[in-house]
Amino acid sequence: MKTPLLLILVAASLAACAPTAKPPVATAQATTAPPAAPNPPDYRAQTEQFLNAYNAEYVRLYTASAEAEWRSNTRIVPGDTANAGATTRANQRMAAFTGSTENIEKLRELLAHQADLTDLQTKQLQTALYNAANNPQTVADVVKRRIAAEAAQTEKLYGFDYKYAGKSLTTNDLDDLLRRENNPQRRQAVWESSKAIGPTLKDGLLSLRALRNETVQALGYSDYFTYQASDYGLSRDEMMALVRKINTELRPLYRELHTYARYELARKYKVKQVPDYLPAHWLPNRWGQDWGSMVDVKGLNLDAVLAKKGAEWQVKQGERFYQSLGFPALPASFYEKSSLYPLPKDATYKKNNHASAWHLDLNNDLRSLMSVEANTEWYETSHHELGHIFYYQTYTNPEVPPLLRQGANRAYHEAIGSMMGLAAKQKPFLAGLGLIDPKVKTDETQQLLKEALSYVVFIPFASGVMSEWESSFYADNLPADQLNARWWALSKQYQGIEPPTARGENYLDAATKTHINDDPAQYYDYALSYVILFQLHDHIAKNILKQDPHATNYYGSREVGDFLRDIMRPGSSRDWRVVLKEKTGEDLSARAMVDYFQPLMTYLKAQNKGRKYTM
């Protein structure tokens, strides 16, 4: 703000009015007044000036980088390195700016005067310094090599030609086969085909580990996993303690689910001797992270009705759901620029089939990369991805500077999306849309079992196998000749899963998971997101809708929308722990998730009576 002008009052001389009878008063010799003390530096103004310039350049370079990444993920031509080259150059320019020595020095200088700054300024400076640690130009050559290696790894990952029975298949095809195929021998062949990419990624991943660790060590982090955990305000040990606590809280329920699955799948595949541990190829997911398709809830299988409505209807209906809560419509550019559906069979290029949401310019260029097909899985995924999109849209407002246009923490983004996916599959919601007959009789226990086989089963994989493996890989420098052994030891410990045959170090099954390569050392985000999801859903159901958490209908509730927007609007400008406590009345806890599935425990214990427990 401008300082108001000061009015200077000139005093009138009173000397002429002095009484003449008094003797003259001696006057002191005129002296030179000492120079006024210089005004102290205005660090708040300096910071505001710096951040205005920083944010403008950050947005410009971020947009160019995101555009290049978008092309690399949506148009993959085998043998064509043009996109990879363009992506590398754009990311290098972004890295050179965010990690510049000049910026790092200025950020540290301004943060030294944090007491003079606003909370919003401090948060931006801290975020910029965190970003700098991923690209410090004090080790510019390391950053450059890491970016090039990441681009090459992405090309290799998404350009891989999966083969089964002599035919090329997409990952969607593989997933579909694992959901539907009943012959154990053919299932094993499909599962092994899905792991064929691992060995091709091993050298690249080992190189990336060294480069990622060396990059963040330049700003004082011990390793890349520790760096990623610090974004939550937690140390590596604190993060691992948190995810282990979640696993422990859910372990009794997972133990029942694991026992149930062993016996049910053995019966399905006509295997007389029930194995102590689940063979990985028996499960309807490449990593055993979701077993939901084991259960078909009569009356709630949407595949037939969705097939008639088509893939486009699912996306449009997802938007209508958010609008019913009071969110504004998506910009027309969302549909013009997104890549929402599978490529034609005769396409001459490939694309990344892993669903994702993109905030291309940290403003209104919102896009989604999906391969939506007319089935129940993509119905839920569409609602999930649109959760990210509307989160982007909500915190894109004048109160949130571009640097802070992100989730309250990384898990919040996933929590919002997953919660909306859950809400969109509950019976009252589906009946309200006319997707099921409201009078249809459904087995509520089977529905809860299906949900547990998705949500609960995911926790040991996400916060157990993935988090423990990456913690070992980056922080403990897991030896190159122990990578696969460690992966399967963790799978057995946390998931109770074993491979169908020995998997030596000539394989690298961890690397078949997308996130290990190009979204590293933060898979616990997803586990924490499920915990937050159930905390938010529990609050919405009980305190806003006054409904059973197992049978809600969010549709049309502006109060639910207001609750969500209060969480989403500030982006990361407020502490995530404060936001959670304010909105739900409790700290991060699996309490709501355990409560939600508690009715299932009686059923599972009855089913498992007389069965052998191995976990």
Disulfide bonds with the S-S distance in Angstrom:
none
